[in-house]
Amino acid sequence: MTELLQGMLLASMWLSIGAMLLAALRPLLRRLGGAPLVYRSWWLLPLVLLATLLPLPGVPLDEATPVHALGAALRAPVLPADAVLWPTLLVALWAAGALLAGTLQWRGQRRFERGMGALHRRSDGNWQASADPGLPALVGLWSPRVVVGPDFDLRFSAAERALILQHECQHRRHGDHWANAALALLRCLFWFHPLLPWASRRFLRDQELACDARTVDPHPASRRLYANALLKAQLVHPVAPMACHWRSQPMLKERIAMMKEHKRSALPRVTGQVLVVGLCMGLGAVAWASQAGSGGSPAISAEPFQFAQEDAAKAGLERPVTIDKMPPPSYPTSAFENNQSGEVVLRVEVDAQGRVSDVRVLSATNPGVFDAASIAAARQWTYRPAMKDGKAVAAAVRIPVNFAMTETVTGQ
């Protein structure tokens, strides 16, 4: 539960950073590459979120690093019962919110699709609905279809119809319906995020502006005709979450104003593309690396002499088992990612030749987390056998091995 909450918190933080950065850079990107470049810059958010999910490389420690003996044992803190309950309640609240957000979006999409009524295939290969809940639009995910309203042929001229259909085909060609589905998923997962509603509205507006630019840029003479077609169709119906609508009343002025912009030259567009790519790669790399910064640095220590004399006295030995070389174990990747610390007490049996005959775990503060790494390291250590009556004999020794993150040690 705690891992999920930490992951959501980290992803939410980077979602906020990415959204604010896009808001700040939007005017510059608009000047360099126009609406299409601004729309492509939204790739920053999913890339940053995916970067926080990529696993960090393992953190094996260098075998040449000495194992330092510490006098005080490092033990994982014991959490109170309510501290264990709170993560469960928060995860349950998040899951309930995500389910509710998903249900509302699904109902909105279904309401829109049912509102179209029966669909009929047109001679141009598109589809015509018997009712108009907010058409024309690109509807569907796996097999998207361009659907127009029942009065499409009467309301628009032939040239206007061609531009509108070309606009919807641009949505389909560039996969905007998949982008809307991804947005719907983000709105379910991050329903609690205060910046996501603004980012969703701005993303959909930039999507329409980019599609407008891709439609009219190859035909500059059709800009006025395109603007007239926009004025004829005002969307007053609720929009569907995953449909690409032609009509969009809240941004009508912005879409018509974009018709007056001229196509950018090659140099500013290339500069803008490089800026967007560099921004995505740079912020994604920082987000990926931030997973390591949240947990501190790993440190491993052992106390080979803590119980040596006590064990030797119980067995009547003249000299206890000693250790010459102790290459440290590797810090388990899962424990490092979750910022876990713990202590494992081993019982190592050494024969008269100084070879390890058996290694067992006597106790562990986090059972199963550090056991395997500790046992594997103990089998590689170099031992000197115990002495009794002047002869080497088989004996056992207890060795505590401590795994800690530096920030955890500082806080104790």
C-alpha distance (Angstrom), angle and dihedral (degrees) to the residues before:
residue distance angle dihedral
M1 . . .
T2 3.79 . .
E3 3.82 91.1 .
L4 3.81 91.3 55.0
L5 3.79 92.6 49.1
Q6 3.79 92.1 47.9
G7 3.79 90.5 49.4
M8 3.81 92.9 49.4
L9 3.80 91.0 47.4
L10 3.80 92.0 51.0
A11 3.82 92.5 45.7
S12 3.83 91.1 47.9
M13 3.77 91.0 51.7
W14 3.80 92.7 52.5
L15 3.80 91.3 43.5
S16 3.80 88.0 57.5
I17 3.80 92.6 47.3
G18 3.80 92.2 48.5
A19 3.82 94.0 47.3
M20 3.81 93.6 49.1
L21 3.80 91.2 46.2
L22 3.80 91.5 52.1
A23 3.79 90.5 48.5
A24 3.80 90.6 52.7
L25 3.82 95.1 45.8
R26 3.80 97.0 41.3
P27 3.86 96.3 93.7
L28 3.81 91.4 49.7
L29 3.80 93.3 47.3
R30 3.79 90.1 47.2
R31 3.81 90.9 55.6
L32 3.80 93.4 46.0
G33 3.77 102.7 44.3
G34 3.77 109.4 -0.5
A35 3.79 126.9 -132.0
P36 3.84 96.5 -32.3
L37 3.80 91.7 58.4
V38 3.81 91.9 47.1
Y39 3.80 89.7 51.2
R40 3.82 92.2 49.7
S41 3.79 90.2 51.2
W42 3.82 88.3 69.5
W43 3.79 87.2 76.4
L44 3.80 83.5 82.3
L45 3.81 93.5 78.5
P46 3.84 100.3 53.8
L47 3.81 91.2 40.7
V48 3.80 92.0 52.6
L49 3.81 91.3 47.0
L50 3.80 91.5 49.3
A51 3.82 89.9 48.8
T52 3.80 90.2 59.8
L53 3.83 88.9 55.3
L54 3.79 96.3 51.2
P55 3.82 111.0 102.8
L56 3.75 119.3 -114.9
P57 3.81 117.6 -122.6
G58 3.76 117.9 -94.7
V59 3.78 118.1 -84.9
P60 3.80 106.1 -137.2
L61 3.78 111.6 169.1
D62 3.76 121.5 -127.3
E63 3.79 109.7 -93.8
A64 3.79 89.6 -139.3
T65 3.81 90.0 63.5
P66 3.80 108.7 103.1
V67 3.79 120.7 -123.0
H68 3.79 108.2 -121.8
A69 3.79 120.9 -143.8
L70 3.77 113.1 -127.9
G71 3.77 123.3 -165.0
A72 3.81 96.9 -147.3
A73 3.77 121.1 61.2
L74 3.80 116.3 -125.4
R75 3.76 111.4 -136.7
A76 3.78 130.0 -178.2
P77 3.80 112.1 -107.0
V78 3.78 117.2 -103.0
L79 3.80 109.3 -122.5
P80 3.78 119.7 -141.9
A81 3.77 118.5 -117.4
D82 3.81 94.8 -105.7
A83 3.82 90.6 52.5
V84 3.79 88.6 59.3
L85 3.81 92.7 45.6
W86 3.80 97.2 51.7
P87 3.84 96.5 64.1
T88 3.80 89.5 51.9
L89 3.79 91.8 51.5
L90 3.81 92.3 47.3
V91 3.79 92.4 49.9
A92 3.81 89.8 48.9
L93 3.82 90.1 50.9
W94 3.80 91.8 48.9
A95 3.83 92.0 48.3
A96 3.81 91.4 49.5
G97 3.81 91.2 50.1
A98 3.80 92.1 47.7
L99 3.80 91.0 49.6
L100 3.80 91.7 48.9
A101 3.82 92.7 48.0
G102 3.80 91.0 48.6
T103 3.80 91.9 48.5
L104 3.80 92.7 51.0
Q105 3.79 92.6 49.9
W106 3.79 92.6 46.4
R107 3.80 90.9 50.6
G108 3.80 90.7 49.1
Q109 3.80 91.5 51.8
R110 3.80 92.8 46.4
R111 3.80 91.6 47.3
F112 3.79 90.0 53.6
E113 3.81 94.2 47.4
R114 3.80 92.6 47.9
G115 3.80 89.7 47.4
M116 3.80 90.6 62.5
G117 3.81 90.9 66.0
A118 3.79 119.4 -162.7
L119 3.82 117.0 -0.7
H120 3.79 124.2 -141.5
R121 3.79 127.1 -165.2
R122 3.80 113.7 -116.0
S123 3.75 126.2 -144.4
D124 3.83 90.5 -110.7
G125 3.82 90.6 60.3
N126 3.81 95.8 -103.6
W127 3.80 128.3 106.3
Q128 3.79 133.1 -106.8
A129 3.81 122.9 -152.4
S130 3.78 126.1 -145.2
A131 3.83 91.0 -135.6
D132 3.80 134.8 32.6
P133 3.84 116.2 -129.5
G134 3.82 90.6 158.7
L135 3.80 111.7 -36.4
P136 3.04 152.1 -155.5
A137 3.79 95.1 54.6
L138 3.77 143.4 140.7
V139 3.80 104.2 -111.5
G140 3.79 129.0 -170.7
L141 3.77 137.6 36.0
W142 3.79 111.5 -133.5
S143 3.83 94.7 30.5
P144 3.81 105.6 18.2
R145 3.80 116.5 -162.8
V146 3.78 131.4 -165.6
V147 3.81 105.5 -124.9
V148 3.80 123.5 -170.5
G149 3.78 130.7 -168.7
P150 3.80 126.5 -100.3
D151 3.84 92.5 -103.3
F152 3.80 95.4 45.5
D153 3.81 95.0 114.7
L154 3.80 93.2 44.9
R155 3.81 97.8 46.2
F156 3.80 99.7 46.5
S157 3.78 133.4 46.4
A158 3.79 120.9 -122.3
A159 3.83 92.5 -99.3
E160 3.79 91.7 48.4
R161 3.80 91.6 48.4
A162 3.78 89.9 52.9
L163 3.82 91.8 52.5
I164 3.80 93.2 47.2
L165 3.80 93.0 49.3
Q166 3.78 90.1 46.2
H167 3.81 88.6 52.5
E168 3.81 92.0 53.9
C169 3.80 91.3 45.1
Q170 3.81 88.1 54.3
H171 3.80 88.2 56.2
R172 3.79 90.3 53.0
R173 3.81 95.0 43.2
H174 3.81 92.5 53.4
G175 3.80 95.3 43.5
D176 3.79 96.1 -116.1
H177 3.80 90.7 151.9
W178 3.81 88.6 61.2
A179 3.80 89.6 48.5
N180 3.80 89.4 53.9
A181 3.80 90.5 49.9
A182 3.82 89.9 51.8
L183 3.80 89.0 49.7
A184 3.80 90.2 51.7
L185 3.81 89.2 52.5
L186 3.81 91.7 50.5
R187 3.79 90.5 49.4
C188 3.80 88.4 55.8
L189 3.80 96.4 46.2
F190 3.82 95.6 42.0
W191 3.79 99.6 33.2
F192 3.81 88.8 137.8
H193 3.81 95.9 55.1
P194 3.84 111.3 112.8
L195 3.83 94.9 -151.9
L196 3.80 97.5 47.6
P197 3.85 96.8 82.3
W198 3.80 90.3 55.0
A199 3.81 92.1 44.0
S200 3.82 90.9 49.7
R201 3.80 93.4 52.3
R202 3.80 92.8 44.9
F203 3.81 92.0 47.3
L204 3.82 93.2 52.6
R205 3.80 91.0 47.4
D206 3.78 92.2 50.2
Q207 3.80 88.6 48.1
E208 3.80 91.5 56.9
L209 3.80 93.1 43.8
A210 3.81 90.9 50.9
C211 3.80 91.4 48.5
D212 3.82 90.4 49.2
A213 3.80 90.2 51.8
R214 3.80 93.0 48.4
T215 3.81 89.5 50.5
V216 3.81 100.9 48.1
D217 3.81 102.6 29.3
P218 3.84 93.1 78.8
H219 3.83 88.8 49.7
P220 3.83 109.0 39.2
A221 3.81 91.8 170.7
S222 3.80 90.5 64.2
R223 3.81 95.6 61.5
R224 3.80 95.2 99.6
L225 3.78 91.7 45.5
Y226 3.80 89.9 49.4
A227 3.82 91.3 51.0
N228 3.81 90.6 50.3
A229 3.80 89.8 52.6
L230 3.80 89.2 52.8
L231 3.80 91.3 51.3
K232 3.79 91.9 52.0
A233 3.79 94.1 57.3
Q234 3.79 120.1 56.0
L235 3.80 117.3 177.1
V236 3.78 110.3 -136.8
H237 3.81 96.2 156.3
P238 3.82 124.8 90.8
V239 3.79 110.4 -91.2
A240 3.80 122.8 -122.6
P241 3.83 116.5 -116.2
M242 3.81 96.0 -124.5
A243 3.82 103.0 27.5
C244 3.81 123.0 101.9
H245 3.82 103.3 -134.7
W246 3.77 124.3 -157.5
R247 3.78 94.3 -154.2
S248 3.80 120.2 63.3
Q249 3.80 116.1 165.5
P250 3.85 99.1 -175.6
M251 3.82 92.3 61.3
L252 3.79 101.4 33.1
K253 3.81 94.2 115.4
E254 3.79 91.9 48.9
R255 3.80 92.5 50.2
I256 3.80 93.1 48.8
A257 3.82 91.8 45.7
M258 3.81 89.0 54.6
M259 3.82 88.7 60.2
K260 3.82 87.9 71.5
E261 3.81 94.0 57.7
H262 3.77 119.0 102.7
K263 3.78 124.9 -131.9
R264 3.82 112.9 -91.5
S265 3.79 122.7 -116.9
A266 3.78 120.9 -110.8
L267 3.82 98.7 -101.5
P268 3.82 98.5 57.1
R269 3.80 90.8 43.6
V270 3.81 92.3 51.4
T271 3.81 90.1 46.0
G272 3.77 90.2 51.9
Q273 3.80 92.1 48.7
V274 3.80 91.3 51.7
L275 3.79 90.3 48.2
V276 3.81 92.6 52.0
V277 3.81 93.9 46.4
G278 3.79 91.9 47.3
L279 3.79 91.0 47.3
C280 3.80 92.6 51.6
M281 3.79 94.1 46.4
G282 3.79 95.4 42.9
L283 3.79 98.3 46.8
G284 3.81 91.0 41.1
A285 3.81 90.4 54.1
V286 3.79 91.7 48.8
A287 3.81 91.1 48.4
W288 3.81 91.0 49.9
A289 3.80 92.6 48.3
S290 3.81 91.9 46.8
Q291 3.80 89.4 74.4
A292 3.79 88.7 71.8
G293 3.79 94.2 46.4
S294 3.77 93.5 58.1
G295 3.77 95.5 65.3
G296 3.80 107.8 39.1
S297 3.80 126.4 -131.2
P298 3.80 125.8 -47.0
A299 3.79 121.3 -113.7
I300 3.81 128.2 -175.9
S301 3.79 126.3 -166.2
A302 3.81 137.3 170.4
E303 3.79 135.9 -162.6
P304 3.81 106.0 -148.9
F305 3.83 94.1 170.6
Q306 3.80 99.5 45.0
F307 3.82 94.8 96.4
A308 3.81 100.1 12.8
Q309 3.80 98.5 100.9
E310 3.80 93.0 41.0
D311 3.81 92.1 51.7
A312 3.81 91.6 45.9
A313 3.81 92.3 51.0
K314 3.81 91.8 51.2
A315 3.81 91.0 51.2
G316 3.84 94.4 43.4
L317 3.81 93.6 -117.3
E318 3.77 126.2 160.9
R319 3.81 92.1 -148.7
P320 3.78 127.6 15.8
V321 3.78 126.0 -132.3
T322 3.79 109.2 -76.4
I323 3.79 131.7 -163.2
D324 3.79 124.2 -136.8
K325 3.81 102.7 -178.4
M326 3.81 126.7 23.4
P327 3.83 114.0 -179.3
P328 3.82 104.1 -167.7
P329 3.79 122.2 -116.0
S330 3.79 122.4 -110.2
Y331 3.77 116.2 -96.6
P332 3.83 105.6 -113.3
T333 3.80 110.2 -109.0
S334 3.81 94.4 -133.7
A335 3.80 91.5 51.0
F336 3.80 91.5 48.2
E337 3.82 93.2 50.0
N338 3.81 90.9 48.6
N339 3.82 93.7 44.4
Q340 3.82 91.7 -121.4
S341 3.78 125.8 167.3
G342 3.77 129.4 -171.7
E343 3.79 149.7 147.8
V344 3.80 129.8 -118.0
V345 3.81 121.9 -166.5
L346 3.81 111.3 -154.5
R347 3.80 130.5 -163.2
V348 3.79 107.3 -149.8
E349 3.81 119.1 -169.3
V350 3.82 114.3 -154.8
D351 3.81 123.7 -169.5
A352 3.81 126.5 -140.1
Q353 3.81 91.2 -88.3
G354 3.80 92.9 56.3
R355 3.81 94.5 -105.9
V356 3.79 123.6 136.0
S357 3.79 111.4 -110.6
D358 3.80 99.1 174.3
V359 3.81 141.1 -1.1
R360 3.79 122.7 -163.3
V361 3.81 135.2 174.7
L362 3.80 111.4 -121.0
S363 3.80 96.3 -179.2
A364 3.79 140.4 -10.2
T365 3.80 131.6 -171.5
N366 3.83 90.8 -148.4
P367 3.83 103.0 29.6
G368 3.77 113.6 -145.4
V369 3.81 96.3 10.6
F370 3.81 102.4 87.2
D371 3.83 101.0 11.0
A372 3.80 99.4 95.7
A373 3.81 94.5 45.0
S374 3.82 91.6 49.1
I375 3.81 94.5 48.7
A376 3.81 92.4 47.0
A377 3.81 91.3 51.5
A378 3.83 93.8 46.1
R379 3.80 90.7 55.8
Q380 3.82 89.5 57.0
W381 3.79 97.0 50.6
T382 3.82 120.6 106.0
Y383 3.82 114.1 -121.2
R384 3.79 138.3 -169.6
P385 3.81 113.6 -145.4
A386 3.76 123.1 -116.2
M387 3.83 119.4 -99.8
K388 3.79 127.8 -131.8
D389 3.80 125.3 171.4
G390 3.79 88.1 -7.5
K391 3.82 93.7 -56.7
A392 3.78 133.4 104.5
V393 3.79 111.3 -108.9
A394 3.78 137.4 177.4
A395 3.79 114.4 -95.4
A396 3.80 143.2 153.2
V397 3.79 133.2 -120.9
R398 3.79 133.3 -167.7
I399 3.80 116.2 -131.7
P400 3.83 124.5 -176.0
V401 3.82 114.8 -149.0
N402 3.81 117.6 -163.0
F403 3.79 125.4 -156.1
A404 3.79 115.8 -168.7
M405 3.79 142.4 159.8
T406 3.78 113.6 -129.9
E407 3.79 94.6 -121.7
T408 3.81 90.1 50.9
V409 3.79 91.1 52.7
T410 3.82 92.2 48.9
G411 3.77 92.5 52.5
Q412 3.80 95.3 54.7
